Amino acid sequence: MSENITIEQAAHRATESLRSANALHLRGAYSLHAEALPTVTPACIADLVTMHRLTASTIPALVNSEEVERLFSRTRVINGVGLSVLRVSIGPLRPSGPCDQLRSSGQHRRWAGWDFSNLANLTEDEQWAGISGVWPMSEENAQRAKSAGAIFAPSIKGFVDGSLVRRVTGYSLDLKTRRRWFETETLGATARTHVFGEDRLGRELEHLWISVSRGAIAGFEEGDPAEDAKLDMSI
């Protein structure tokens, strides 16, 4: 039954939906302790509302319970899965700090972050520039992510919307910040199936969840080369 609930209640409802949707592998192959199970925080829900991924209620600070459940019941927890993943932490759209001009257009980046409604009316280049760079990462890890064709996963405090999941194809150094820009491409249909998996009814899941250590704004985790090869062959 649909109802308006608080941000805190929504975080609890989202956590229940996420764990229920992933119950089999959380209980089995993951062997996680209770404290390591995925937990959706109120801050995650608040960001999803600000970024227009969840609809704000007409009553301030409330969200629709059915919308929350629908979103997180279609989300796959990928911690422990053998794919190589490059995760970056994104949030609501905000003015960008100084960095090099965009290679695609020669313009300066004006915005960082993401807005699913694109209220700022950004071009596609400007939208992707807001999350594809610039990130603190070593040259070694950037090269490994490129070589593995890692999954590019922009995380909103753990939640990764499926529309933003891509594949790393390259990177470059931003000379002003000494951070990295990442070049990406879309996943083919078979590759998406491999990454997102299916629920208990055989339906392809739509989003991802990655548990994020507090304070870490970017990171690379190298997976099983055989799993990466499966993804590479299915583009």
C-alpha positions, 0 to 999 in steps of 0.5 A: 500500500502506497503512503507518504513516509519520512526520509528516515522511514524511507531509508529503513524501507529501502534497506528491507527491499534491497536485502530482500531482493538480494537475500539468496546471495547475501546469505550464501556466497557473500557470507556477510556478518550482520553489520556488513549487510547493505544499509541505505542511509537517510542521506542516500534517500535525501540525495536521491530526492534532491537529484530528482530520482525520487519524487518529493512529496507535496508535504515537505520531507516526505517521500512515496513508500511505493516508489522507494520499494520499487527502486530498491527491489530492482537493485542488485548488490554487487559487493563480492561479485568478481567484476572489476569496478571503478566507483566514483561518489556523486551527488546533487548538481553543484558549481564545478571547481576549476579544471581543464577544458573538456576534451570533447568541446573545449568548454570549461566544466561548469557543473559537477554532480548529476540531476536526473531531471536536468533542470539546468538544461545541460548538454550531454557532454556537460552532464557526463563531464559532471561525473566522469571527472575529476577524480583522485586516483593513482596512475596505476589504478587508472591504468588497471581500470582501463585494462580491465574494461572496468564497470564505471559505477557512479554511486549516490551513497551506495546506490548506482542508477542503472542509466549511469552504469558504463564501461571504462575505455580510457582516462586522462590527467587533468593538469589543473587538479592532477586528478583523472578524467575517465572515458566510458562507453555504454554497455551492450544488452548482453553485457548489461545482463551479465552485470545486473543479473536477474531477480528470483522471477527471472527479471533483469535487475535495473540498478546496482548497490555498492557499499562505500567506505566513509570518506572514500570518493573514488576507488577501484576494485579489481575482480576476476579476470575471467568475469571481466573477459565475459563482460568484454566478449559480450559488448 
